Amino acid sequence: RPQVNASAKVMKQLGFLALGEWQPYCRALETFLQQVVAHRLLSKNQALELFLTSADPPGRQKIKKNLFNRLSQAMEEMRKEGHKDVDEFFQTVRDQNLQLTGSSRTAAEKFLDV
């Protein structure tokens, strides 16, 4: 039974990539990495070289919910300033950002619940 839950979790996180449609993305990633390695400055970066050539996987980092809480709190404080903009364009952008903030918070909470 835990295997079924694990595979469902993977499907939920990867979406259509888990269905075998990942080959174009692998090719795109390979092309991107080739461009990064060919870059005149990035190709000299020792950390990048170590990352690309190391056989050991990088350490897994857990995303802390506090990060999203602090980000949401900062956005809430900005939103609470609440004064109307003189220019209608900027007020429209402010309203769109407010809506995006709510959507981002919801998405972050759902991602952390997976």
C-alpha positions as CSV (number, residue, x, y, z in Angstrom):
1,R,0.0,0.0,0.0
2,P,2.8,2.6,0.7
3,Q,4.1,2.0,-2.9
4,V,0.7,3.1,-4.3
5,N,0.8,6.3,-2.2
6,A,4.4,6.9,-3.2
7,S,3.7,6.6,-6.9
8,A,0.6,8.8,-6.6
9,K,2.8,11.4,-4.9
10,V,5.3,11.2,-7.7
11,M,2.6,11.5,-10.3
12,K,1.1,14.5,-8.5
13,Q,4.5,16.3,-8.2
14,L,5.8,15.5,-11.8
15,G,2.5,15.8,-13.6
16,F,2.7,14.8,-17.2
17,L,6.5,14.4,-17.0
18,A,5.9,11.1,-15.1
19,L,3.9,9.8,-18.1
20,G,7.0,9.5,-20.3
21,E,6.8,12.8,-22.0
22,W,10.1,13.9,-20.4
23,Q,12.5,13.2,-23.4
24,P,12.2,16.7,-25.0
25,Y,12.9,18.2,-21.6
26,C,16.0,16.1,-21.1
27,R,17.3,17.2,-24.5
28,A,16.5,20.8,-23.6
29,L,18.3,20.5,-20.3
30,E,21.3,18.9,-22.0
31,T,21.4,21.8,-24.5
32,F,21.2,24.3,-21.6
33,L,24.0,22.6,-19.7
34,Q,26.2,22.6,-22.8
35,Q,25.6,26.3,-23.2
36,V,26.4,26.9,-19.5
37,V,29.7,24.9,-19.8
38,A,30.6,26.8,-23.0
39,H,30.0,30.2,-21.3
40,R,33.2,32.2,-20.9
41,L,32.7,33.0,-17.2
42,L,30.6,30.1,-16.0
43,S,32.9,27.5,-17.4
44,K,35.6,28.7,-15.0
45,N,33.4,28.4,-11.9
46,Q,34.7,25.6,-9.7
47,A,31.4,25.1,-7.9
48,L,29.7,24.5,-11.3
49,E,32.4,22.1,-12.3
50,L,32.1,20.1,-9.1
51,F,28.3,20.0,-9.4
52,L,28.5,18.7,-13.0
53,T,31.3,16.1,-12.4
54,S,30.6,14.8,-8.9
55,A,29.3,11.3,-8.7
56,D,27.6,12.1,-5.4
57,P,24.2,13.7,-5.5
58,P,23.8,17.1,-3.9
59,G,22.4,17.1,-0.4
60,R,18.6,17.3,-0.3
61,Q,17.3,20.5,1.2
62,K,14.0,20.7,2.8
63,I,11.9,23.7,2.0
64,K,10.8,25.2,5.2
65,K,7.3,26.5,5.5
66,N,8.7,29.5,7.4
67,L,10.2,30.8,4.1
68,F,6.8,30.9,2.5
69,N,5.3,32.4,5.7
70,R,7.9,35.2,5.7
71,L,7.4,35.9,2.0
72,S,3.6,36.0,2.5
73,Q,4.0,38.3,5.5
74,A,6.2,40.7,3.6
75,M,3.6,40.8,0.7
76,E,0.8,41.3,3.2
77,E,2.6,44.3,4.8
78,M,3.1,45.8,1.3
79,R,-0.5,45.2,0.5
80,K,-1.8,46.8,3.7
81,E,-0.3,50.1,2.7
82,G,-3.4,50.2,0.6
83,H,-3.3,53.7,-0.8
84,K,-4.7,54.2,-4.3
85,D,-2.2,54.9,-7.0
86,V,-2.5,58.1,-9.0
87,D,-2.0,56.3,-12.3
88,E,-4.6,53.7,-13.2
89,F,-1.9,51.5,-14.8
90,F,0.0,51.1,-11.6
91,Q,-3.2,50.5,-9.6
92,T,-4.1,47.7,-12.1
93,V,-0.7,46.2,-11.6
94,R,-1.0,46.5,-7.8
95,D,-4.4,44.7,-8.0
96,Q,-2.9,41.9,-10.2
97,N,0.0,41.5,-7.8
98,L,-2.5,41.2,-4.9
99,Q,-4.3,38.4,-6.7
100,L,-1.0,36.7,-7.7
101,T,0.1,36.8,-4.0
102,G,-3.0,34.9,-2.9
103,S,-2.6,32.4,-5.7
104,S,1.1,31.9,-4.8
105,R,0.3,31.4,-1.2
106,T,-2.3,28.8,-2.0
107,A,0.1,27.0,-4.4
108,A,2.9,27.0,-1.8
109,E,0.6,25.5,0.8
110,K,-0.6,22.8,-1.5
111,F,2.9,22.0,-2.6
112,L,4.0,21.7,1.0
113,D,1.0,19.4,1.8
114,V,2.1,16.9,-0.9
